[in-house]
Each structure stands twice: as structure tokens, then as C-alpha cells.
């Protein structure tokens, strides 16, 4: 065994060859042992470079302690409330049960990979697993900056590739059923407006009359309504949605409806200051779940399964071929066109046009093959005639 062991100078540890042909590095530092393994010696040497000179951290922090502090100090006061709630939910549901009671300095990349593997076994989406990895990386990066851990274990973590579920869009027939059911309710114009703008549920409910820029034919989307009240949009940025003639008409009909029903939003001095286009029946800001509740009632009556976000998906699908990618990205409020493609790429592909192009490529194939066959027959006939001529000449 001694022949297989090599000691590194200056307390850098020892390297030995393993029975399986791989290599292992061991180092005692500050009374603690750390190890690394690799299939090849050069690969192991690269791993040693990363950690050999790092200090052994004597922190007694548990992962629970650190995440509680990180969420309270670095996330809640500095990020949007929705972001804080999202990070907290991922921590409590998927991270805490796996590693919460462990010492933070003992967490390895294997522990992180096991969290992702466990999520995958539960059938969670690729997006949820990627987002959990992101949260882990940010939290452990901050722990490294504060010298609570010697290195960030969230590296080289693989996310399983899973087939994304298709975005559900509404057919013309389904839209007719929904709008017929909504016709006599105060929600009718809200959902008609949602369809022609592609706005999210929270953006619709936060919309004010002052956000409607008739001169430049656009809607200024700078706020969103969440469970915690009015706040930033999902991207935390202002974006502009085209204001179509259809949208203008639906806005006018919405206001007519509010006037007919004497909604306090238009008559009460204090509530008028809210300037809401789609207020509750008593003129106040509505909770986001209100739109879901409306559709739940419609679903029970019609047997459909419709959610508010399906109107956004349908907006994208019906806009296919009429708006280019850049225009669609801006209308949806995505920071990058790649985001639009990631979410709606399959939906935006024009399969009919592609199918026609394929037809153009192959439609003459049979004719060409027939020509070759006929030419072959002519050659064979010519050979027979020539053979007969030569035979008679003899």
C-alpha cells in the first residue's frame, strides 16, 4: 500500500491509487480530515488546487441556522416579497427536510445532488429543480463570503432533462362557452381584455386608468397585485403592452358597466384615488384568487378546466405569425427573447408552413423516380435491339 501512496510537500496531504484504478487525496488540517477522489491523477490534482489551501472552518452552524439568517437578513429586506416567499417555500419544502439539521460545513455537492434527485423522483418540474439549485447556490455563496464554510458545495449539480408539459390554450369553442357564461357578470369585460392583452392576473388587477396611454397606444405595466398587495411586476421592470382597438373598446365597456352598477370605485372620493379599472364590487382592490374563483364556478357549470393564465397562453398562440419574436417578448414583459422561446417556443413554431415546405421538397420525388425507371427501361430496350442487330450481322 505504501508504494501506492505519494506525500505532497508542505502539508498538502497524500495521494494514493485506489483498487478500482482511481485516485484519492487525503489531508489533515486543523484536526479535520478532508478527502477528494477522481478517476485520473490530473483530474484529482485540479480538485486539490481548489481546496488544499482553504482553511478548515470551525463553524457549528447548522443549515437551519444559516438559512433562517440568510432569508431574514439578505432576502426579505432586499428582495420583492414574492421572491422572499418563493425562496422560503423552496427552502421549507425541498431543502430543509433533506439537510436542515446537518452542520453546514459538512454539506457536500453529493448532498445537494440528492436534494435534486429527491425532487425529480417526486415528479417536480425542471423549472422548480433549477430554481431550487439557484436558491442553494446564492445561500451557500453568501455563507462562503462570511467564512462560515470553506467552499460552496453547489457546483456541477445536474438537473434532469424532463419533457415540458405543453401550454394549454383555449379553442374558439371554449372561448365562446366561457364568454357566454360570463356575459351577464361583472367579469365579462375583464376576461375579454385579458385575452387581447396577454396580461398576467396580478397585472390586470393592479391596472389603473392612468396606466392607459391612449396617445402612444400602449399600456404601462409597472405594478402587480399579489397576495401581499400591490408590488413590482414579475420582472421588477416596467414594460409596455400594445393597446389595440379591441382593448380600447373593452375598457370603455368596462367603465360603462361600473357606471351602470354604481360601483363605488367611480363615486367614492377615497376609492376614486385608487384609479382601479377592475375593482371589486365594493370598489376596492381585489385579491388575485378572485379571478380563479370566478373561473372555478364557470368550470363547474361547463365541465371545462380553465385558469386565468390560459388567456395569456391563448394570446400568444393567436398572435403566432402576426407578431415577430421581439414584439411578442415586449408585449409579454420578458427580459429576453430567449425567455419567450423557452416558454412558448414549441407553440410559436409554424408547423403548417413547415409541412408545406416539406411537401414542396418531396412532391416531385415520385415523378423523378418514374423518369429514372422509364429511362432504365429505354436503355434495356436499346441494349436488346443492339444485341439483335449484331447477332443478325454475324
For each residue, the residues with C-beta under 8 A, 3 or more apart:
1: 4 5 16
2: 5
3:
4: 1 16 17
5: 1 2 14 15 16
6: 14 15 16
7: 13 14
8: 11 12 13 14 15 48 52
9: 12
10:
11: 8 27 29
12: 8 9 27 48 52
13: 7 8 25 26 27 28 48 52
14: 5 6 7 8 25 26 27
15: 5 6 8 23 24 25 41 44 48
16: 1 4 5 6 23 24 26
17: 4 21 22 23
18: 21 22 23 24 37
19:
20:
21: 17 18 39
22: 17 18 37 38 39 40
23: 15 16 17 18 37 38 39 40 41 44
24: 15 16 18 35 36 37 44
25: 13 14 15 35 36 37 44 47 48
26: 13 14 16 33 34 35
27: 11 12 13 14 33 34 35 52
28: 13 31 32 33
29: 11 32 34 55 56
30: 55 56 58
31: 28 56
32: 28 29 56
33: 26 27 28
34: 26 27 29 51 56
35: 24 25 26 27
36: 24 25 44 47 48 51
37: 18 22 23 24 25 44
38: 22 23 41 43 44 46 47
39: 21 22 23 43
40: 22 23 43 44
41: 15 23 38 44 45
42: 45 46
43: 38 39 40 46 47
44: 15 23 24 25 36 37 38 40 41 47 48
45: 41 42 48 49
46: 38 42 43 49 50
47: 25 36 38 43 44 50 51
48: 8 12 13 15 25 36 44 45 51 52
49: 45 46 52
50: 46 47 54 151
51: 34 36 47 48 54 150 151
52: 8 12 13 27 48 49
53:
54: 50 51 150 151
55: 29 30 147 150
56: 29 30 31 32 34 150
57: 105 147 148 149 150
58: 30
59: 103 104 105 148 149
60: 103
61: 65 66 103 104 105 143 148
62: 65 66 100 101 102 103 104
63: 66 67 95 96 99 100 101 102 103 104 107
64: 67 68 96 100 101
65: 61 62 68 69 104
66: 61 62 63 69 70 104 139 143 148
67: 63 64 70 71 91 95 96 100 139
68: 64 65 71 72
69: 65 66 72 73
70: 66 67 73 74 75 139 142 143
71: 67 68 74 75 76 84 87 88 91
72: 68 69 75 76
73: 69 70 76 77
74: 70 71 77 78 142
75: 70 71 72 78 79 83 84 87 88
76: 71 72 73 79 84
77: 73 74
78: 74 75
79: 75 76 83 84 87
80: 83 84 231 232 236
81: 84 85 226 228 231
82: 85 86 226 228 231 234
83: 75 79 80 86 87
84: 71 75 76 79 80 81 87 88
85: 81 82 88 89 227 228
86: 82 83 89 90 131
87: 71 75 79 83 84 90 91 135
88: 71 75 84 85 91 92
89: 85 86 92 93
90: 86 87 93 94 95 128 131 132 135
91: 67 71 87 88 94 95 96 135
92: 88 89 95 96
93: 89 90 96 97
94: 90 91 97 98 115 118 119 124 128 132
95: 63 67 90 91 92 98 99 100 115 132 135 136
96: 63 64 67 91 92 93 99 100
97: 93 94 100
98: 94 95 111 114 115 118
99: 63 95 96 102 107 111 115
100: 62 63 64 67 95 96 97
101: 62 63 64
102: 62 63 99 106 107 111
103: 59 60 61 62 63 106 107
104: 59 61 62 63 65 66 107 143 148 149
105: 57 59 61 148 149 150
106: 102 103
107: 63 99 102 103 104 111 112 140 149 153
108: 111 112 153
109: 112 113 153 154 155 156 157
110: 113 114
111: 98 99 102 107 108 114 115 153
112: 107 108 109 115 116 133 136 153 154 157
113: 109 110 116 117 157 158
114: 98 110 111 117 118
115: 94 95 98 99 111 112 118 119 132 136
116: 112 113 119 120 129 132 133 157 158 159 160
117: 113 114 120 121
118: 94 98 114 115 121 122
119: 94 115 116 122 124 128 129 132
120: 116 117 123 124 129 160 162
121: 117 118
122: 118 119
123: 120
124: 94 119 120 128 129
125: 128 129 162 164 165
126: 129 130 159 160 161 162 164
127: 130 131
128: 90 94 119 124 125 131 132
129: 116 119 120 124 125 126 132 133 159 160
130: 126 127 133 134 159
131: 86 90 127 128 134 135
132: 90 94 95 115 116 119 128 129 135 136
133: 112 116 129 130 136 137 154 157 159
134: 130 131 137 138
135: 87 90 91 95 131 132 138 139
136: 95 112 115 132 133 139 140 154 157
137: 133 134 140 141 152 154
138: 134 135 141 142
139: 66 67 70 135 136 142 143
140: 107 136 137 143 144 149 152 153 154
141: 137 138 144 145 152 154
142: 70 74 138 139 145 146
143: 61 66 70 104 139 140 146 148 149 152
144: 140 141 147 148 149 150 151 152
145: 141 142
146: 142 143
147: 55 57 144
148: 57 59 61 66 104 105 143 144
149: 57 59 104 105 107 140 143 144 152 153
150: 51 54 55 56 57 105 144
151: 50 51 54 144
152: 137 140 141 143 144 149 155
153: 107 108 109 111 112 140 149
154: 109 112 133 136 137 140 141 157
155: 109 152
156: 109
157: 109 112 113 116 133 136 154
158: 113 116
159: 116 126 129 130 133
160: 116 120 126 129
161: 126
162: 120 125 126
163:
164: 125 126 346
165: 125
166: 346 347
167: 313 316 317 343 344 347
168: 310 313
169: 310 313 314 316 317 347
170: 174 175 178 306 310 311 313 314
171: 174 175
172: 175 176
173: 176 177
174: 170 171 177 178 304 306
175: 170 171 172 178 179 195 314
176: 172 173 179 180
177: 173 174 180 181 302 304
178: 170 174 175 181 182 191 295 298 302 304 306
179: 175 176 182 183 188 191 192
180: 176 177 183
181: 177 178 298 301 302
182: 178 179 185 187 188 191 294 298
183: 179 180 188
184: 188
185: 182 188 294
186: 190 257 261 281
187: 182 190 191 291 294
188: 179 182 183 184 185 191 192 257
189: 192 193 250 251 253 254 257
190: 186 187 193 194 204 254 278 291
191: 178 179 182 187 188 194 195 311
192: 179 188 189 195 196 250
193: 189 190 196 197 199 204 247 250 251 254 278
194: 190 191 197 198 199 201 204 308 311 312
195: 175 191 192 311 314 315
196: 192 193 244 246 247 250 315
197: 193 194 204 219 241 244 247 315 331
198: 194 241 311 312 315 316 319 331 332
199: 193 194 203 204 207 219 221 241 312
200: 203 204 224 234 309 312 333
201: 194 204 205 288 291 292 308 309
202: 205 206 224 225 226 234 288
203: 199 200 206 207 221 223 224 225 233 333
204: 190 193 194 197 199 200 201 207 278 291
205: 201 202 225 278 285 286 288 290 291
206: 202 203 223 224 225 230 285
207: 199 203 204 211 219 221 276 277 278
208: 211 274 275 276 277
209: 212 275 277
210: 275
211: 207 208 219 220 221 222
212: 209 219 220 243 251 277
213: 216 217 218 219 220 240 243
214: 217 243 248
215:
216: 213
217: 213 214 242 243 244
218: 213 240 241 242 243
219: 197 199 207 211 212 213 240 241 242 243 247
220: 211 212 213 238 240
221: 199 203 207 211 233 238 239 240 241 333
222: 211 232 233 238
223: 203 206 230 231 232 233
224: 200 202 203 206 230 231 232 233 234
225: 202 203 205 206 229 230 231 285 286 287 288
226: 81 82 202 229 231 288
227: 85 287 288 289
228: 81 82 85 231
229: 225 226 285
230: 206 223 224 225 285
231: 80 81 82 223 224 225 226 228
232: 80 222 223 224 236
233: 203 221 222 223 224 236 237 238 239 333
234: 82 200 202 224 333
235: 239 333 334 335
236: 80 232 233
237: 233 333 335
238: 220 221 222 233
239: 221 233 235 330 333
240: 213 218 219 220 221 330
241: 197 198 199 218 219 221 331 333
242: 217 218 219 327 331
243: 212 213 214 217 218 219 247 248
244: 196 197 217 247 248
245: 248 249
246: 196 249 250
247: 193 196 197 219 243 244 250 251
248: 214 243 244 245 251 252
249: 245 246 252 253
250: 189 192 193 196 246 247 253 254
251: 189 193 212 247 248 254 255 277
252: 248 249 255 256
253: 189 249 250 256 257
254: 189 190 193 250 251 257 258 277 278
255: 251 252 258 259 266 277
256: 252 253 259 260
257: 186 188 189 253 254 260 261
258: 254 255 261 263 265 266 279
259: 255 256 262 263 266
260: 256 257
261: 186 257 258 281
262: 259 266 267
263: 258 259 266 267 279 281 283
264: 267 268 271 279 282 283
265: 258 268 271 272 274 276 279 283 284
266: 255 258 259 262 263 272 283
267: 262 263 264 271 272
268: 264 265 271 272 283
269: 272 273
270: 273
271: 264 265 267 268 274 279 283 284
272: 265 266 267 268 269 275
273: 269 270
274: 208 265 271 279 283 284 285
275: 208 209 210 272
276: 207 208 265 279 283 285
277: 207 208 209 212 251 254 255
278: 190 193 204 205 207 254 286
279: 258 263 264 265 271 274 276 282 283 284 285 286
280: 283 284 285 286 290
281: 186 261 263
282: 264 279
283: 263 264 265 266 268 271 274 276 279 280
284: 265 271 274 279 280
285: 205 206 225 229 230 274 276 279 280
286: 205 225 278 279 280 290 291
287: 225 227 290
288: 201 202 205 225 226 227 291 292
289: 227 292 293
290: 205 280 286 287 293 294
291: 187 190 201 204 205 286 288 294 295 308
292: 201 288 289 295 296 307 308
293: 289 290 296 297
294: 182 185 187 290 291 297 298
295: 178 291 292 298 299 306 307 308
296: 292 293 299 300
297: 293 294 300 301
298: 178 181 182 294 295 301 302 304 306
299: 295 296 302 303 304 305 306
300: 296 297
301: 181 297 298
302: 177 178 181 298 299
303: 299
304: 174 177 178 298 299
305: 299
306: 170 174 178 295 298 299 310
307: 292 295 310
308: 194 201 291 292 295 311 312
309: 200 201 312 313
310: 168 169 170 306 307 313 314
311: 170 191 194 195 198 308 314 315
312: 194 198 199 200 308 309 315 316 332
313: 167 168 169 170 309 310 316 317 344 347
314: 169 170 175 195 310 311 317 318
315: 195 196 197 198 311 312 318 319
316: 167 169 198 312 313 319 320 328 332 344 347 348
317: 167 169 313 314 320 347
318: 314 315
319: 198 315 316 322 323 328 331
320: 316 317 347 348 350
321: 350
322: 319
323: 319 327 328 331
324: 327 328
325: 328 329 337 340 341 348
326: 329 330 337
327: 242 323 324 330 331
328: 316 319 323 324 325 331 332 340 344 348
329: 325 326 332 334 336 337 339 340
330: 239 240 326 327 333
331: 197 198 241 242 319 323 327 328
332: 198 312 316 328 329 340
333: 200 203 221 233 234 235 237 239 241 330
334: 235 329 337 339 340 343
335: 235 237 339
336: 329 339 340
337: 325 326 329 334 340 341
338: 341 342
339: 329 334 335 336 342 343
340: 325 328 329 332 334 336 337 343 344 345 348
341: 325 337 338 344 345 348
342: 338 339 345
343: 167 334 339 340
344: 167 313 316 328 340 341 347 348
345: 340 341 342 348 349
346: 164 166 349
347: 166 167 169 313 316 317 320 344
348: 316 320 325 328 340 341 344 345
349: 345 346 354
350: 320 321 353 354
351: 354 355
352: 355 356
353: 350 356 357
354: 349 350 351 357 358
355: 351 352 358 359
356: 352 353 359 360
357: 353 354 360 361
358: 354 355 361 362
359: 355 356 362 363
360: 356 357 363
361: 357 358
362: 358 359 365
363: 359 360
364: 367 368
365: 362 368 369
366: 369 370
367: 364 370 371
368: 364 365 371 372
369: 365 366 372 373
370: 366 367 373 374
371: 367 368 374 375
372: 368 369 375 376
373: 369 370 376 377
374: 370 371 377 378
375: 371 372 378 379
376: 372 373 379 380
377: 373 374 380 381
378: 374 375 381 382
379: 375 376 382 383
380: 376 377 383 384
381: 377 378 384 385
382: 378 379 385 386
383: 379 380 386 387
384: 380 381 387 388
385: 381 382 388 389
386: 382 383 389 390
387: 383 384 390 391
388: 384 385 391 392
389: 385 386 392 393
390: 386 387 393 394
391: 387 388 394
392: 388 389
393: 389 390
394: 390 391
